[in-house]
């Protein structure tokens, strides 16, 4: 009997120890699945922020970096991306020496580290370039309007695990948007250059030559056929590029003498581009206005004569899960904006709802 009691007691203690050592399920992240609204903020007020909007919600959580860290981002928010569980926020402050890259925990926005000036000067865009590796394009220090880009740009290579800069890749003036295609990053410019710079992400080196496309060229996205599209601002052209051969195989005129694309986004199925033509209306006290258009990647021309929405938007994005088009509205430079959500419908779109955001909603990141 003693033996049985001893065995029963041991079994009970073992069960209790196993129960006591059981690891509880982790609490869900507060920003698990939805969209981050990148609110640029006002240029000289340095009040950019990021809002979080769940897909099925009618209200957004505002300034989530401040909520998680008890301090504001402290500048204009230029871009955001997530790489291996880490968020990368680009912050451009109007004061010299205050630009930075904030690295946060994706899903909670708690700060993990900061990369600051002098490494970071006028950051413009961020893209994943490998495991725990981010590329950040920078203009470097700018000058006056007679010589706005006195220095070449560069691309920072940041190791997100150690939160350190491992390399600076010298590139063209006005280094701007980037798109990853395979093991290459295509880098655009606003500095008056004609060439898309191609960077080998395995060697972190510029491949020569680049792709001669047109003045002030910036990559936009890769379509359903694997073709890279870019926008040449000076010529007001959407340009299709075969990334394998580095050859341009199509040019489509967008805009006209007075209208220019301000924001461009690719649909969920990567078959349709949406873009906003902005212009100054001389009949309305020189007020800036805008019109939303679309075209298919198989179109041979863009008949941008009848807009699908008569409105100026400060940013566009398409949710890869729902297919909804998100469009930012900025009523004034110091006034909180909002986001309109549209559902694609044939050749047009149907308004779903409107959600209040913060100042200058300009970009969207979907997770």
C-alpha positions as CSV (number, residue, x, y, z in Angstrom):
1,X,0.0,0.0,0.0
2,X,2.9,2.4,0.9
3,X,4.4,1.6,-2.5
4,X,1.2,2.5,-4.3
5,X,0.8,5.7,-2.3
6,X,4.4,6.7,-3.1
7,X,3.9,6.1,-6.9
8,X,0.6,8.0,-6.8
9,X,2.2,10.9,-5.0
10,X,5.1,11.0,-7.5
11,X,2.8,10.9,-10.4
12,X,0.7,13.8,-8.9
13,X,3.8,15.9,-8.3
14,X,5.0,15.3,-11.8
15,X,1.7,16.3,-13.2
16,X,1.7,19.5,-11.1
17,X,5.3,20.3,-12.2
18,X,4.4,19.9,-15.9
19,X,1.3,22.1,-15.4
20,X,3.3,24.7,-13.5
21,X,6.0,24.8,-16.2
22,X,3.5,25.2,-19.1
23,X,4.3,28.3,-21.0
24,X,1.2,30.5,-21.4
25,X,0.3,31.6,-24.9
26,X,1.8,35.0,-25.8
27,X,-0.5,38.0,-25.8
28,X,-1.5,39.1,-29.2
29,X,0.3,42.1,-30.6
30,X,-1.8,45.3,-30.5
31,X,-1.2,46.0,-34.2
32,X,-1.4,42.4,-35.5
33,X,-3.2,42.7,-38.8
34,X,-4.3,45.8,-40.6
35,X,-2.8,48.9,-42.2
36,X,-0.2,51.4,-41.0
37,X,-1.1,54.9,-42.3
38,X,2.1,56.9,-42.7
39,X,1.2,60.5,-41.9
40,X,4.1,62.7,-43.2
41,X,3.2,65.7,-41.0
42,X,4.0,69.3,-41.6
43,X,7.5,70.0,-43.0
44,X,8.7,72.5,-40.4
45,X,6.6,71.3,-37.5
46,X,8.3,67.9,-37.4
47,X,5.1,66.2,-36.4
48,X,4.8,63.2,-38.6
49,X,3.2,60.1,-37.2
50,X,1.9,56.6,-37.9
51,X,-1.7,55.5,-37.4
52,X,-2.9,51.9,-37.2
53,X,-6.2,50.9,-38.7
54,X,-7.6,47.3,-38.4
55,X,-9.2,46.1,-41.7
56,X,-12.7,45.9,-40.3
57,X,-12.5,49.0,-38.1
58,X,-14.0,52.4,-38.6
59,X,-11.5,54.3,-36.4
60,X,-7.7,54.3,-36.3
61,X,-5.2,54.3,-33.4
62,X,-3.2,57.4,-33.7
63,X,0.5,58.2,-33.1
64,X,1.3,54.6,-32.2
65,X,5.1,55.2,-31.9
66,X,4.4,57.8,-29.2
67,X,1.9,55.5,-27.5
68,X,4.5,52.7,-27.3
69,X,7.6,54.8,-26.4
70,X,6.3,58.0,-24.7
71,X,8.1,60.2,-27.3
72,X,7.1,61.4,-30.7
73,X,9.0,60.4,-33.9
74,X,10.2,64.0,-34.2
75,X,10.1,64.8,-37.9
76,X,8.5,64.2,-41.2
77,X,7.8,60.5,-41.7
78,X,9.1,59.5,-45.2
79,X,8.6,55.8,-45.3
80,X,8.1,52.5,-43.4
81,X,8.8,48.8,-44.1
82,X,9.0,45.6,-42.1
83,X,11.9,43.1,-42.3
84,X,12.1,39.9,-40.2
85,X,9.9,41.1,-37.4
86,X,11.3,44.6,-37.3
87,X,9.8,47.9,-38.5
88,X,11.9,50.6,-40.1
89,X,10.7,54.2,-39.8
90,X,12.4,57.0,-41.8
91,X,12.3,60.3,-40.0
92,X,13.4,63.6,-41.8
93,X,13.7,66.5,-39.4
94,X,13.8,70.1,-40.7
95,X,16.8,70.9,-38.3
96,X,20.3,69.9,-39.4
97,X,21.6,66.8,-37.7
98,X,18.3,65.5,-36.5
99,X,17.4,62.9,-39.2
100,X,17.2,59.3,-38.1
101,X,16.0,55.8,-38.7
102,X,13.9,54.3,-35.9
103,X,13.9,50.5,-35.6
104,X,10.8,49.1,-33.8
105,X,9.3,45.8,-32.9
106,X,6.8,45.0,-35.6
107,X,3.3,44.6,-34.1
108,X,4.0,46.6,-30.9
109,X,6.0,49.6,-32.2
110,X,8.3,49.4,-29.2
111,X,11.7,51.0,-30.0
112,X,14.6,48.6,-30.5
113,X,17.2,51.2,-31.6
114,X,17.9,54.3,-33.6
115,X,20.4,55.1,-36.4
116,X,21.1,58.8,-36.4
117,X,22.9,61.6,-38.3
118,X,25.6,61.9,-39.5
119,X,24.9,58.5,-41.1
120,X,21.4,59.5,-41.9
121,X,20.9,62.7,-44.0
122,X,17.5,63.3,-45.7
123,X,16.3,59.7,-45.8
124,X,13.8,59.0,-48.6
125,X,12.8,55.3,-48.9
126,X,13.5,51.9,-47.3
127,X,13.3,48.4,-48.8
128,X,14.2,44.9,-47.6
129,X,17.5,43.8,-49.2
130,X,18.0,40.4,-47.4
131,X,17.6,38.7,-44.0
132,X,17.7,41.4,-41.3
133,X,19.1,43.9,-43.9
134,X,17.5,47.2,-44.9
135,X,18.5,49.6,-47.7
136,X,17.7,53.2,-46.9
137,X,18.2,55.8,-49.7
138,X,19.4,59.3,-48.6
139,X,19.9,62.6,-50.5
140,X,22.7,63.6,-48.1
141,X,22.8,67.3,-47.2
142,X,20.9,69.6,-49.5
143,X,21.7,73.2,-50.7
144,X,19.7,76.1,-51.9
145,X,17.5,76.3,-55.0
146,X,20.4,77.2,-57.2
147,X,22.1,73.9,-56.3
148,X,19.7,71.7,-54.3
149,X,21.8,68.6,-54.6
150,X,25.4,69.7,-53.9
151,X,26.4,66.1,-53.0
152,X,25.8,62.6,-54.5
153,X,23.2,60.5,-52.7
154,X,23.9,57.2,-51.0
155,X,22.2,54.0,-49.8
156,X,22.7,52.9,-46.2
157,X,23.0,49.2,-45.6
158,X,21.6,48.6,-42.1
159,X,22.0,45.4,-40.1
160,X,18.7,45.3,-38.2
161,X,20.0,42.7,-35.7
162,X,22.8,44.9,-34.4
163,X,21.1,48.2,-35.4
164,X,24.2,49.4,-37.1
165,X,25.2,50.8,-40.5
166,X,27.5,48.3,-42.3
167,X,28.1,50.2,-45.5
168,X,27.3,53.3,-47.4
169,X,26.8,52.7,-51.2
170,X,27.5,55.9,-53.2
171,X,24.8,56.6,-55.8
172,X,23.4,59.3,-58.0
173,X,22.1,62.7,-56.8
174,X,18.7,62.8,-55.3
175,X,18.5,59.1,-54.4
176,X,14.9,58.3,-54.0
177,X,12.4,55.3,-54.4
178,X,13.5,51.7,-54.5
179,X,12.0,48.4,-55.7
180,X,13.4,44.9,-55.1
181,X,13.4,42.6,-58.1
182,X,15.1,39.2,-57.4
183,X,18.5,40.0,-55.9
184,X,18.6,43.5,-57.4
185,X,17.3,46.8,-56.1
186,X,16.3,49.4,-58.6
187,X,16.9,52.9,-57.3
188,X,15.4,56.1,-58.7
189,X,16.3,59.8,-58.5
190,X,14.8,63.3,-58.2
191,X,18.2,64.9,-58.9
192,X,17.8,65.3,-62.7
193,X,19.6,62.1,-63.7
194,X,18.3,59.7,-66.4
195,X,19.4,56.3,-65.1
196,X,17.8,53.8,-62.8
197,X,20.7,52.6,-60.5
198,X,20.9,48.8,-60.1
199,X,22.3,47.5,-56.8
200,X,23.4,43.9,-56.3
201,X,22.0,43.0,-52.8
202,X,24.4,40.1,-52.4
203,X,27.5,42.2,-52.8
204,X,25.9,45.6,-51.8
205,X,27.5,47.1,-54.9
206,X,26.2,49.2,-57.8
207,X,26.0,47.2,-61.1
208,X,27.2,49.1,-64.1
209,X,25.6,50.3,-66.3
210,X,22.2,51.2,-64.9
211,X,19.0,51.5,-67.0
212,X,18.7,54.7,-69.0
213,X,15.0,55.5,-68.9
214,X,14.4,59.3,-68.6
215,X,15.0,62.3,-66.4
216,X,13.9,62.0,-62.8
217,X,13.0,58.4,-63.0
218,X,11.6,56.4,-60.1
219,X,10.6,52.7,-59.9
220,X,7.0,52.0,-58.9
221,X,6.2,48.3,-58.8
222,X,6.5,44.9,-60.5
223,X,3.4,43.8,-62.4
224,X,1.7,40.3,-62.8
225,X,4.0,39.5,-65.7
226,X,7.2,40.3,-63.7
227,X,7.8,43.6,-65.5
228,X,9.2,46.5,-63.6
229,X,7.3,49.8,-64.0
230,X,8.8,53.2,-63.4
231,X,7.7,56.8,-63.7
232,X,9.8,59.3,-65.6
233,X,8.6,62.7,-64.2
234,X,10.2,65.0,-66.8
235,X,8.6,63.2,-69.7
236,X,5.4,62.3,-67.7
237,X,5.7,58.7,-68.9
238,X,5.0,55.3,-67.3
239,X,7.8,53.1,-68.5
240,X,7.8,49.3,-68.5
241,X,11.2,47.5,-68.1
242,X,12.3,44.0,-68.7
243,X,14.4,43.4,-65.6
244,X,16.2,40.4,-67.1
245,X,17.5,42.3,-70.1
246,X,17.4,45.8,-68.6
247,X,15.5,47.0,-71.7
248,X,12.6,49.4,-71.9
249,X,9.7,47.7,-73.8
250,X,6.9,50.2,-73.4
251,X,6.3,53.9,-72.7
252,X,2.9,55.3,-71.9
253,X,2.2,59.0,-71.6
254,X,0.4,60.1,-68.4
255,X,-0.7,63.5,-67.6
256,X,-0.3,66.5,-70.0
257,X,1.1,70.0,-70.1
258,X,-0.6,71.0,-66.8
259,X,-1.4,67.7,-65.1
260,X,1.2,65.4,-63.5
261,X,0.9,62.1,-61.6
262,X,1.4,62.6,-57.9
263,X,0.6,59.1,-56.5
264,X,0.7,55.7,-58.1
265,X,-0.5,52.3,-56.8
266,X,-0.8,48.8,-58.3
267,X,-4.0,46.7,-57.8
268,X,-4.2,43.4,-55.8
269,X,-3.9,41.2,-58.9
270,X,-1.1,43.5,-60.2
271,X,-3.0,44.1,-63.4
272,X,-4.2,47.7,-62.9
273,X,-2.4,50.9,-62.0
274,X,-4.2,53.7,-60.2
275,X,-2.7,57.2,-60.4
276,X,-3.6,60.7,-59.3
277,X,-3.1,63.6,-61.7
278,X,-2.6,66.8,-59.8
279,X,-2.9,70.3,-61.3
280,X,-3.4,74.0,-60.3
281,X,-6.8,75.3,-61.3
282,X,-6.5,78.8,-62.6
283,X,-10.2,79.2,-62.4
284,X,-10.4,78.5,-58.7
285,X,-7.9,81.0,-57.2
286,X,-4.9,78.8,-58.2
287,X,-6.1,76.0,-56.0
288,X,-4.5,72.6,-56.4
289,X,-6.9,69.9,-57.5
290,X,-6.6,66.3,-58.6
291,X,-8.2,63.4,-60.5
292,X,-7.9,59.6,-60.1
293,X,-7.4,57.5,-63.2
294,X,-6.5,53.9,-63.9
295,X,-5.0,51.8,-66.7
296,X,-4.3,48.1,-67.3
297,X,-0.8,46.8,-67.8
298,X,-1.9,45.5,-71.2
299,X,-3.1,48.9,-72.4
300,X,-1.2,50.5,-75.3
301,X,-2.2,54.0,-74.3
302,X,-3.7,55.8,-71.3
303,X,-6.9,57.7,-72.3
304,X,-6.7,59.9,-69.2
305,X,-9.7,62.0,-70.2
306,X,-12.5,60.8,-67.8
307,X,-11.4,60.4,-64.2
308,X,-12.9,57.7,-62.0
309,X,-12.8,60.0,-59.0
310,X,-12.6,63.8,-59.1
311,X,-10.5,64.4,-56.1
312,X,-6.9,65.3,-55.1
313,X,-5.3,62.5,-53.0
314,X,-2.0,62.8,-51.1
315,X,-1.3,59.1,-51.2
316,X,-2.5,55.8,-52.6
317,X,-2.2,52.2,-51.6
318,X,-3.9,48.8,-52.3
319,X,-4.5,46.2,-49.6
320,X,-3.1,42.9,-51.0
321,X,-5.6,41.0,-48.9
322,X,-8.9,42.8,-49.5
323,X,-8.0,44.6,-52.8
324,X,-9.4,47.8,-51.4
325,X,-7.9,51.1,-52.6
326,X,-6.8,53.4,-49.8
327,X,-6.6,57.1,-50.7
328,X,-5.2,59.7,-48.3
329,X,-6.7,63.2,-48.2
330,X,-4.9,66.3,-46.8
331,X,-7.3,69.2,-46.3
332,X,-4.5,71.6,-45.2
333,X,-0.8,71.3,-44.1
334,X,-1.6,71.7,-40.4
335,X,-4.9,69.9,-40.4
336,X,-5.6,66.2,-39.6
337,X,-6.4,64.3,-42.8
338,X,-8.4,61.2,-43.5
339,X,-8.4,58.1,-45.6
340,X,-11.1,57.0,-48.1
341,X,-11.4,53.3,-48.9
342,X,-12.7,52.3,-52.3
343,X,-13.7,48.9,-53.7
344,X,-12.7,48.3,-57.4
345,X,-15.8,47.9,-59.5
346,X,-15.2,47.2,-63.2
347,X,-13.3,50.1,-64.7
348,X,-14.1,52.3,-61.7
349,X,-14.2,52.3,-57.9
350,X,-17.0,52.5,-55.3
351,X,-16.5,54.4,-52.0
352,X,-16.7,52.1,-48.9
353,X,-16.0,54.5,-46.0
354,X,-13.9,57.3,-44.6
355,X,-11.6,57.1,-41.6
356,X,-9.9,60.0,-39.8
357,X,-6.1,59.9,-39.9
358,X,-3.4,62.5,-38.9
359,X,-1.6,65.2,-40.8
360,X,-0.8,64.4,-44.4
361,X,-1.6,60.7,-44.9
362,X,0.8,59.9,-47.7
363,X,1.7,56.2,-47.7
364,X,0.3,52.9,-46.5
365,X,1.8,49.7,-45.2
366,X,-0.3,46.6,-45.1
367,X,0.4,43.7,-42.7
